[in-house]
Amino acid sequence: MEKNIFTADSILLPEGISPEKWSVIACDQFSSERDYWDRVRGRVAGEPSTLNMIIPEAYLEETDEEQAIVKIRAAMDDYMSRSALREIKDSLVYVERTQPDGRVRRGIVGTVDLEEYEFSRSGAAILASEGTVLDRLPPRIRIRRAARLELPHIMAFIDDKNATVIEPLASKAGSLPLLYDFALMEGGGHIRGMQLSGGDAEAVLAALRALHEDNDMLMVVGDGNHSLAGAKVYWDELKHSLSDEEQRSHPARRALLEVNNVYDPAISFEAIHRVVFGAPPLEVLKEFEAAAPKGSDYELRWIVKGQSGVTGVKAGCIGSMISSVQAFLDEYVRRTGCRVDYIHGEDSLRRLVEDEDGFGLVLPAMDKSDLFATVAASGVFPKKSFSVGHARDKRYYLECRDITMHNA
């Protein structure tokens, strides 16, 4: 791996302020639960916080985007000018995240080269795991265009079944410089970060290079697909105004994220189920069974009020199966004007089916080995194919990075 696909960089961390109030969960979580974000607002109460540098999706419909971006830029400038952030140069961060269920998820924070990432085609070292909804990119691009700092909630996976890159750090964590150690707000568990620099960082990067020698594809983005895609589009836009030397050194060419081993025992893939509202449930079932490729590769449970059953579907991999389901639903919605919702948890699906007389499809959870195999064989998964853990397991904003040219 001759190219600097993943590297150490200058990372900014909160200094002299409350890390518990600084760190908030990814903006796309709890998007239908306003009370969660209202509590976060109350908890932060005007203190320095990453909340002031994002637009939670729960508030998107009522937010004046232009004014919000001005406030985001002002908050970033304020935090930089009053030294609320300290710079950790030429480093990676080894992260141990104790999730609400007690399991410890391990990862490494560093930067990836956006020239080595693609979200719309295959053949790159870093690929998206799910289809990109292009309509979701413009707000992210506009924020990044105006922002001085980037804050990642992106998690990218490596296919390291032999645990050669991240796991060896667990035994030496006690000897690494401690950067932060605190409880995350709203039941998010606990997080601890340690600095990797010099020989410690190089050992990790060497192991990553060795892993890449056996795999053309090094990483698959699990969470934050649209945020990384927005960064990529912005970089493609920006680089045309730069000289060759500026392109090589401009900070916006790289994006900060956390790398995790897909085989980490603390990482679980949760199925995202489908429910159709606004159409006779048994009619939806009849059309779905007629349209689905017949076979026994995957068994999908369907639920309507007072009834349930199983439909067998033929597919070469789980991604192909979800694609066939999604194609049916998209066409059915287009033709009938009904509505589809995407639900985490079978219990929640059952309640919705009973309460609102919907048609529910229970999708199977994906095996970890299917992620890289599916992306390699057939490209990205369709939208809402799987979730990495539960909502409170998601990444909290914490580390930052200056992406403006003066910091190159």
Secondary structure, 3 states (H helix, E strand, C coil): CCCCCEECEEEEEECCCCHHHHCCECCCCCCCCHHHHHHHHHHHCCCCCHHHHCCCHHHHHHCCHHHHHHHHHHHHHHHHHCCCEEEEEEEEEEEEEECCCCCEEEEEEEEEEHHHEECCCCCCCEEECECCCHHHHHHHHHHHHHCCEECCCCEEEECCCCCCCCHHHHHHHHHCCEEEEEECCCCCCEEEEEEECHHHHHHHHHHHHHHHHCCCCCEEEEECHHHHHHHHHHHHHHHHHCCHHHHHHCHHHEEEEEEEECCCCCCCEEEEEEEEECCCHHHHHHHHHHHCCEEEEEEEEEEECCEEEEEEECCCCHHHHHHHHHHHHHHHHHHHCCEEEEEECHHHHHHHHHHHCCEEEECCCCCCHHHHHHHHHHCCECCCCEEECCHHHCCECCCEEECCHHHC
